[in-house]
C-alpha cells in the first residue's frame, strides 16, 4: 500500500519535471536495483513500505534553490499535485482491488433460502410487518431468493415498493416492502438500509478480545468466550447484535455465555455510549460461514459495489477521527503496525478471498485519508504549507519550517510508540482471563 502511495508521488513528479533521485521498495541498505533516467530504482533490506526521494524536497536543502529540477523550483500548484497524488493512488488502488474482487470472484454463501435474523425497530422492514425467523419465499418477481439474489433484486428495484411473501410458522404471509432509493449494498450480506439482518452464519458469536475497562470486561466477558444469546435472542453474527444494541438505546442486556464449552451464569451488561453508538467493548471473531460459492458480478454492478465499499470505508475513517477529536472515542481503539499485522495475518489464514481483499482495500483507504490530514510531514501538511504560502505570496521562513517539522517528527514518534504498545497489550498473551 505504501509503495502504491509513493508510486503516485513518483509518476506526477516525473510528469512535472521534478528530478526523482530514488524510488525505493523498502528502507535501509540497498540490496539491488537499477539506475535509469537519473533515478535509482532499488529494493532495500527492510520491507516496510518504500519512499520516493525528490531533489530539494527536504526543508533546508538550500543547495538546490537554483536547480530547475528541484522540487522547490516548481510552481506551488505542481507541488500540491505531487502531494495529493499519493493519497489519490491509495483510493484508486482500493477501488481497483474491490473491482477485481466483485467482478471476478465475489464469494457468496450457498444457502437455499433467505431467513430473517433480526428486524431493526421502526425500519421499512418493520413497517412491512416482517419478523425475525421469517423465511422469504418471494421478493418482487423472484421466487425463493437466496441471499445474493435477494440483494441483487433489492438493488435493481431500489426506490420501488415490491410484494414479499413470507413463511412464518408453516403459514404464508404476504406484504408490501418499500425499498429506499440509491442504497448500494457494497457486497454486504445484510440490508441495513431496509432494516433487515439476514441469517448467513451458524454458531454463536465468538469473542476475539475484550477492551480493557469496557462494560464487557466489567461484566466478566473474556477473549475466546462464545455469546450464545442476547436477552434470549440467538444471534449468529455481529450485524444483528449491533443493531439490537442500537435499538435498545443503552438498555442493559443479558448475555448467555459459554467458556471452554461450559455455560456461565448470565452476564448483565450496561452498554456504553461512544459518539452516537452503543457498544459493549469487545471484538468479535469471524463467524462460521456456510459453504461459499463464487458468483462474479457484471461490470456495472461491480463498479457500484466497489464505489460503495470505498465510500463506506472512507466515512468510517472520517467518523472515527471526528469522534477522537470530540473525545467520544478512545485513542486505544487505534492500531499501528502490530495491529495491522495481526489483522492481515488473520485474513491470510482464512481460505476465502473476501477478507484478504477487504483488509487490503481498507488499509489503502486509511493510508490515503490519514496522509491528507493537515499535519506536518504528512502530505496534507505539505499541501497546507503551500496553500498558506500562496495566500501570503512568499515562502514561509525555512527556520520556522524546520522547527515545525522537528516538533512534528517527535509527535509522530511518540504516537507510533504509543499505538504499538497499545497493539502489543491487546495480544492474547497479555489479555487477562483464560485463553
Secondary structure, 3 states (H helix, E strand, C coil): CHHHHHHHHHHHHHHCCCCEEEEEEEEEEEEEEEEECCEEEEEEEEEEEEEEEECCCCCCCHHHCCCCCCHHHCCHHHHHHHHHHHHHHHHHHHHHHHHHHHHHCCEEECCCCEEEEEECCCCHHHHCCCCCCCEEEEECCEECCCHHHHHHHHHHCCCCEEEEEEEECCEEEEEEEECCCCCCCCCCCCECCCCEEECCEECCEEEEEECCCCHHHHHCCCCCCEEEEECCECCCCHHHHHHHHHHHCCCCEEEEEEECCEECCCEEECCEEECCEEECCEEECCCEECCEEECCCCHHHHHHHHHHHHHHHHHHHHHHHHHHHCCCCCHHHCCCHHHHHHHHHHHHHCCCCHHHHHHHHHHHHHHHHHHCCCCCCCHHHHHHHHHHHHHHCCCCCHHHHHHHHHHHHHHHHHHHHHHHHHHHHCCHHHCCCCC
